[in-house]
Amino acid sequence: MSESDIIKIRRIIRSLSVEERKVLEYMIKNLSVGEIIAIRELRSIYGIENPEAILRKLIELGLVERGLACYNLSATLKRLIKEGRLKL
């Protein structure tokens, strides 16, 4: 991944709303989580009113991926965080 790609990802993350960033931080902590549990926890623990809409946006932005009945932090973000090339 090129430096310009990493800069784009950083810009996307900086442009997130407070709630979007909370959901992204939740995904970074959990990496992969079942969709029902994710929705329940984001509503009850994190106070996110519409987690489904935020997760859809994060998927569109390429920060989160949707699996079979689960949400996953994108492989790109996992790799960049593991390599220490991206910090939140």
JOCORHU-V229990 format. One record per backbone hydrogen bond with DSSP energy under -0.5 kcal/mol. CO is the residue of the C=O (numbers start at 1). NH is the residue of the N-H. If there is no record, write none. Layout:
CO;NH  CO;NH
//
This chain:
2;6  3;7  4;8  5;9  6;10  7;11  8;12  9;13  10;14  11;15  13;16  17;21  18;22  19;23  20;24  21;25  22;26  23;27  24;28  25;29  26;30  27;31  30;32  31;73  33;71  34;38  35;39  36;40  37;41  38;42  39;43  40;44  41;45  41;46  42;48  43;47  47;49  48;51  50;54  51;55  52;56  53;57  54;58  55;59  56;60  57;61  58;63  58;64  59;62  63;74  65;67  65;72  67;69  69;35  70;67  71;33  72;65  74;78  75;79  76;80  77;81  78;82  79;83  80;85  80;86  81;84
//
